[in-house]
Amino acid sequence: MASTTPQVERRTLGGSLLRLALFFGVSALAGVLVAGLVVPVAGGLGFAARATTDEFQQLPSDLSSPPLAQRSRILDAAGRPIATF
């Protein structure tokens, strides 16, 4: 019977630096991709905010009030008021 012993992988300084550089490279690429997805959304929100403020600025400064409604009365059969609105 052959005895199998697990082999230990030795890490060298060069291999560790390569893994570290690869980690930072992939992280930077992911950051650029996420920023590319977020920038159009932020631009659209800015455009909507600007359009909203422009519409708000075009409102008249003195809003006209409509005339008040006339008073209504509900009368019973004898002509006496039941309710007034």
RATAKA-V774292 format. One record per residue. N is the residue number from 1. PSI is psi in radians with two decimals (NA if undefined). Layout:
n=[N:N]
psi=[PSI:PSI]
//
This chain:
n=[1:2:3:4:5:6:7:8:9:10:11:12:13:14:15:16:17:18:19:20:21:22:23:24:25:26:27:28:29:30:31:32:33:34:35:36:37:38:39:40:41:42:43:44:45:46:47:48:49:50:51:52:53:54:55:56:57:58:59:60:61:62:63:64:65:66:67:68:69:70:71:72:73:74:75:76:77:78:79:80:81:82:83:84:85]
psi=[2.30:2.31:2.21:2.16:2.44:2.41:2.34:2.24:2.16:2.26:2.30:2.89:-0.67:-0.73:-0.67:-0.72:-0.65:-0.77:-0.71:-0.76:-0.68:-0.70:-0.83:-0.61:-0.80:-0.67:-0.74:-0.71:-0.74:-0.68:-0.72:-0.71:-0.74:-0.73:-0.66:-0.49:-0.51:-0.57:-0.78:-0.62:-0.79:-0.67:-0.71:-0.69:-0.68:-0.72:-0.74:-0.69:-0.71:-0.72:-0.66:-0.76:-0.61:-0.74:-0.66:-0.65:-0.41:-0.10:2.55:2.57:-0.50:1.80:2.37:2.43:2.34:2.75:2.62:2.59:2.62:2.73:2.34:2.48:2.45:2.22:2.62:-3.06:-0.49:-0.07:0.10:2.52:2.33:-0.80:2.68:2.29:NA]
//
